[in-house]
Amino acid sequence: MHAAVVTAFGSPPAYQEFPAPAPDGPDQVLAHVLAAGLHPRVRSQANGSHYTSSGELPLVPGVDGVARTPDGATRYFLLEDTTMGAMAEQTVIDLRRSIVLPDGSDPVAIAAAMNPAMSSWVALRRRISFEPGQSVLILGATGNAGRLAIQVAKYLGARQVIGAGRQPAKLATLKDLGADVTVPLDGDELGRAAADVDVVLDYLWGAPTAGALTAVVTQRADRGQPLSWVEIGSMAGTSASIPSAALRAVRLQLVGSGQGSVPTRDIVAELSDLATAITSGAFPVDAKAVPLSDVAAAWADTGSDQRLVLVP
């Protein structure tokens, strides 16, 4: 079979022949891949920078996708940490980590949207006690996952969604996705706009988080009002200098959401509802299908707002 193969960290995958994997457990099957999303998570897997990386090479990247199983079913699947990923003509999937997709599902749209949408969906449903009617601030709202987070928060019942980012042109488009307020990351405007927010979904970390947390805490009128700050991504840095006073001055819950902090069984339990929402059109998906054989060109396309999906 053919696959996208990484032979050196720091170099893009190459389209080449690769041995087909074999199932090694009763719940595993060899499935034909229909679509696999090129997410930031996949890029960090392929360059060895993700915290789950084992450093083992060669590897076929891809952490999830849509495949057809031997029984003819079309399934969305999540892979375990493995060197045999989804960007191949075939991959081994564990049926316990997959779901049969609703009728009418578009494999490309599902492969494009499930991973980035899952980041906010799982955070709100499984990592904190989010309730309809609460307000949500999204740091990094102009990115692909951040834009989806606006829609997810609204879909799950947020009363108000505030989108914060650094790109004015992209910020201006967020209200079309459901954002009630948009603010730049820098300055006091963010603190004033989010002073009474209940939840922060943070895709940035680093210096922007330290600044935003200070701004929100400083402006907060009721410091006893619970504030749940969920760290999801680290697009702006892997560490943040959090003032100690911020942890004492407000009723702050600071948690992370990702592999490990959310058990796999909890993630899998959310997949059907999320897939149904995507299939119903609740979250418009701007996806671009790219032949697997063009993986090198897709890898170089880092400036597109479209969600790239590799199709064998």
C-alpha positions as CSV (number, residue, x, y, z in Angstrom):
1,M,0.0,0.0,0.0
2,H,1.0,3.7,-0.2
3,A,1.2,6.1,2.8
4,A,2.6,9.4,3.9
5,V,5.9,8.5,5.7
6,V,8.0,10.6,8.0
7,T,11.6,9.4,8.0
8,A,13.2,12.4,9.7
9,F,11.7,14.9,12.2
10,G,11.7,18.3,10.6
11,S,11.1,17.0,7.1
12,P,7.7,16.7,5.5
13,P,6.2,13.2,4.9
14,A,6.8,11.6,1.6
15,Y,4.3,9.5,-0.4
16,Q,5.8,6.1,-0.8
17,E,5.1,2.4,-0.4
18,F,4.8,1.2,3.1
19,P,3.9,-2.3,4.6
20,A,0.3,-2.7,5.4
21,P,-0.3,-3.1,9.1
22,A,-2.0,-6.1,10.6
23,P,-4.6,-6.3,13.4
24,D,-3.3,-7.8,16.6
25,G,-6.4,-7.8,18.9
26,P,-10.0,-9.1,18.8
27,D,-11.4,-5.5,18.5
28,Q,-9.0,-4.4,15.7
29,V,-9.7,-4.5,12.0
30,L,-7.8,-3.4,8.9
31,A,-9.8,-0.6,7.4
32,H,-9.7,1.3,4.1
33,V,-9.1,5.0,4.9
34,L,-11.4,7.4,3.2
35,A,-10.2,10.7,4.7
36,A,-7.7,11.9,7.3
37,G,-7.4,15.5,8.5
38,L,-4.1,17.5,8.5
39,H,-4.6,19.1,11.9
40,P,-2.0,21.1,13.9
41,R,-1.9,18.0,16.2
42,V,-0.8,15.9,13.3
43,R,1.9,18.3,12.4
44,S,3.3,18.2,15.9
45,Q,3.1,14.4,15.8
46,A,5.1,14.4,12.6
47,N,7.8,16.7,13.8
48,G,8.2,15.0,17.1
49,S,7.2,18.0,19.3
50,H,3.9,16.7,20.7
51,Y,4.1,15.6,24.3
52,T,3.0,12.1,23.3
53,S,5.8,11.6,20.9
54,S,8.0,8.5,21.4
55,G,10.7,9.7,19.0
56,E,10.3,6.5,17.0
57,L,10.8,6.6,13.2
58,P,9.6,5.9,10.5
59,L,6.1,6.9,11.2
60,V,2.9,7.4,9.3
61,P,1.2,10.5,10.7
62,G,-2.5,11.0,11.3
63,V,-4.4,10.7,14.6
64,D,-8.0,10.2,13.4
65,G,-10.0,9.9,10.2
66,V,-12.9,8.2,8.4
67,A,-12.6,4.6,7.1
68,R,-14.6,1.8,5.7
69,T,-14.4,-1.4,7.7
70,P,-14.7,-4.9,6.3
71,D,-18.4,-5.1,7.1
72,G,-19.0,-2.1,4.9
73,A,-19.7,0.4,7.7
74,T,-18.3,4.0,7.5
75,R,-16.7,4.9,10.7
76,Y,-14.9,7.8,12.3
77,F,-12.0,6.5,14.3
78,L,-9.4,7.7,16.9
79,L,-6.0,6.1,16.9
80,E,-3.9,5.4,19.9
81,D,-0.4,6.8,20.0
82,T,1.1,4.8,17.2
83,T,3.6,5.0,14.4
84,M,1.0,3.6,12.0
85,G,-1.3,6.6,11.6
86,A,-4.3,7.5,9.4
87,M,-2.5,9.0,6.4
88,A,-2.3,5.8,4.4
89,E,-4.5,3.7,2.1
90,Q,-5.2,1.4,5.0
91,T,-4.8,1.5,8.8
92,V,-5.7,-0.6,11.8
93,I,-8.5,0.8,13.9
94,D,-9.9,-0.3,17.2
95,L,-13.7,-0.6,17.0
96,R,-13.9,0.5,20.6
97,R,-12.3,3.8,19.6
98,S,-14.6,4.5,16.7
99,I,-18.3,5.1,15.8
100,V,-20.5,4.3,12.9
101,L,-21.3,7.7,11.2
102,P,-24.8,9.0,10.7
103,D,-26.4,8.5,7.3
104,G,-25.5,11.4,5.0
105,S,-22.1,12.1,6.7
106,D,-19.5,13.6,4.4
107,P,-16.2,11.8,5.1
108,V,-14.1,14.9,4.2
109,A,-16.2,17.2,6.4
110,I,-16.1,14.8,9.3
111,A,-12.3,14.3,9.0
112,A,-11.8,18.0,8.8
113,A,-14.0,19.0,11.7
114,M,-14.1,16.3,14.4
115,N,-10.6,16.9,15.8
116,P,-10.6,20.7,16.1
117,A,-14.3,20.7,17.2
118,M,-13.6,18.0,19.8
119,S,-11.1,20.3,21.6
120,S,-13.8,22.7,22.8
121,W,-16.6,20.1,22.8
122,V,-14.8,17.8,25.2
123,A,-13.5,20.6,27.3
124,L,-17.0,22.0,27.9
125,R,-18.7,18.6,28.3
126,R,-16.1,16.6,30.1
127,R,-13.4,18.7,31.7
128,I,-15.5,21.3,33.6
129,S,-19.0,21.7,34.8
130,F,-20.3,24.0,32.0
131,E,-23.9,24.9,32.0
132,P,-26.1,26.6,29.4
133,G,-26.4,30.3,30.1
134,Q,-22.8,30.8,31.1
135,S,-20.4,33.1,29.2
136,V,-17.3,31.9,27.4
137,L,-14.1,33.7,26.4
138,I,-12.0,32.1,23.6
139,L,-8.3,33.0,23.4
140,G,-7.1,32.3,19.9
141,A,-10.5,32.6,18.4
142,T,-9.2,33.4,14.9
143,G,-7.6,30.0,14.5
144,N,-9.4,27.0,13.0
145,A,-10.1,25.3,16.4
146,G,-10.9,28.7,17.9
147,R,-13.4,29.5,15.2
148,L,-15.1,26.2,15.7
149,A,-15.1,26.7,19.5
150,I,-17.3,29.8,19.0
151,Q,-19.9,27.6,17.2
152,V,-19.5,24.8,19.7
153,A,-20.0,27.0,22.7
154,K,-23.1,28.5,21.2
155,Y,-24.5,25.1,20.2
156,L,-24.0,23.9,23.8
157,G,-25.9,26.8,25.2
158,A,-23.5,29.6,26.0
159,R,-25.3,32.9,26.7
160,Q,-22.4,35.0,25.4
161,V,-19.2,34.1,23.5
162,I,-16.3,36.5,23.4
163,G,-13.6,35.9,20.7
164,A,-10.1,37.3,21.3
165,G,-7.3,37.3,18.8
166,R,-4.6,39.4,17.1
167,Q,-5.7,39.5,13.5
168,P,-8.2,42.4,13.1
169,A,-9.4,41.1,9.7
170,K,-10.2,37.7,11.0
171,L,-11.7,39.1,14.2
172,A,-14.2,41.0,12.1
173,T,-15.5,37.7,10.7
174,L,-16.2,36.0,14.0
175,K,-19.6,37.6,14.6
176,D,-20.8,35.7,11.6
177,L,-20.0,32.5,13.4
178,G,-21.9,33.5,16.6
179,A,-19.4,35.6,18.6
180,D,-21.3,38.3,20.5
181,V,-18.1,40.3,21.2
182,T,-14.7,40.4,19.6
183,V,-11.6,42.0,21.2
184,P,-7.9,42.2,20.5
185,L,-5.6,40.2,22.8
186,D,-3.6,43.3,23.9
187,G,-4.8,46.1,26.1
188,D,-7.4,46.7,28.7
189,E,-10.3,46.1,26.3
190,L,-10.1,42.4,26.8
191,G,-10.2,42.7,30.6
192,R,-13.3,44.9,30.5
193,A,-15.1,42.7,27.9
194,A,-14.4,39.5,29.8
195,A,-14.6,40.8,33.4
196,D,-17.6,38.6,34.3
197,V,-16.9,35.6,32.0
198,D,-17.5,32.1,33.4
199,V,-15.2,30.0,31.2
200,V,-12.1,30.7,29.2
201,L,-11.0,28.3,26.4
202,D,-7.4,29.0,25.9
203,Y,-5.7,27.9,22.6
204,L,-2.7,30.1,23.1
205,W,-0.9,29.8,26.5
206,G,2.5,31.6,26.8
207,A,2.7,35.4,27.3
208,P,-0.8,36.1,25.9
209,T,-2.4,33.9,28.6
210,A,-0.4,35.6,31.4
211,G,-1.6,39.0,30.1
212,A,-5.2,38.0,29.6
213,L,-5.4,36.4,33.0
214,T,-4.1,39.5,34.7
215,A,-6.5,41.7,32.7
216,V,-9.5,39.6,33.5
217,V,-8.6,39.3,37.2
218,T,-8.0,43.0,37.5
219,Q,-11.3,44.0,36.1
220,R,-13.4,41.3,37.8
221,A,-16.2,42.9,39.8
222,D,-17.2,39.8,41.8
223,R,-14.0,37.9,42.6
224,G,-16.0,35.1,44.3
225,Q,-17.6,34.3,41.0
226,P,-16.2,31.0,39.7
227,L,-13.8,31.2,36.7
228,S,-12.9,28.1,34.9
229,W,-9.8,28.5,32.7
230,V,-9.2,25.6,30.4
231,E,-5.8,25.3,28.7
232,I,-6.3,23.5,25.4
233,G,-3.5,24.5,23.1
234,S,-0.1,26.2,23.2
235,M,0.1,28.1,19.9
236,A,1.8,31.1,21.6
237,G,4.1,29.2,23.9
238,T,4.6,26.0,26.0
239,S,5.0,27.9,29.3
240,A,3.2,30.9,30.9
241,S,4.3,33.1,33.8
242,I,1.2,33.2,35.9
243,P,1.2,35.8,38.7
244,S,0.6,34.2,42.0
245,A,-1.8,36.9,43.0
246,A,-4.1,35.8,40.2
247,L,-4.5,32.4,41.7
248,R,-5.4,33.9,45.1
249,A,-7.4,37.0,44.1
250,V,-10.3,35.2,42.3
251,R,-12.1,31.9,42.5
252,L,-10.1,30.4,39.7
253,Q,-10.0,26.8,38.4
254,L,-7.1,26.3,36.1
255,V,-7.1,23.0,34.2
256,G,-5.9,21.4,31.0
257,S,-7.9,19.4,28.5
258,G,-6.3,16.9,26.2
259,Q,-5.1,13.3,26.0
260,G,-4.6,12.0,29.5
261,S,-6.6,14.7,31.4
262,V,-9.7,13.4,29.7
263,P,-10.0,9.6,29.6
264,T,-10.4,8.0,26.2
265,R,-13.7,6.5,27.2
266,D,-15.1,10.0,27.9
267,I,-13.8,11.3,24.5
268,V,-15.3,8.3,22.7
269,A,-18.6,8.8,24.5
270,E,-18.9,12.3,22.9
271,L,-18.1,11.3,19.3
272,S,-21.6,10.3,18.2
273,D,-23.3,13.6,19.4
274,L,-20.5,15.6,17.8
275,A,-20.6,13.7,14.5
276,T,-24.4,14.2,14.4
277,A,-24.0,18.0,15.0
278,I,-21.4,18.2,12.1
279,T,-23.5,16.1,9.8
280,S,-26.6,18.3,10.5
281,G,-24.7,21.4,9.4
282,A,-24.5,22.9,12.8
283,F,-20.9,23.9,12.2
284,P,-20.1,25.0,8.6
285,V,-16.9,23.2,7.4
286,D,-14.6,24.8,4.9
287,A,-12.6,21.7,3.9
288,K,-10.3,21.0,1.0
289,A,-9.7,17.4,-0.1
290,V,-6.1,16.7,-1.2
291,P,-4.9,13.5,-2.8
292,L,-2.6,11.5,-0.4
293,S,0.0,11.5,-3.2
294,D,0.2,15.3,-2.8
295,V,1.0,15.2,0.9
296,A,4.2,17.2,0.5
297,A,2.4,20.1,-1.1
298,A,-0.4,19.9,1.5
299,W,2.3,20.0,4.3
300,A,3.7,23.2,2.8
301,D,0.3,24.9,2.8
302,T,0.4,26.4,6.3
303,G,-1.4,29.7,5.4
304,S,-4.8,28.4,4.3
305,D,-7.9,28.9,6.4
306,Q,-9.3,25.8,4.8
307,R,-9.0,22.5,6.7
308,L,-6.9,20.2,4.6
309,V,-8.0,16.6,4.4
310,L,-5.9,13.9,2.7
311,V,-7.8,11.4,0.6
312,P,-6.2,8.2,-0.5
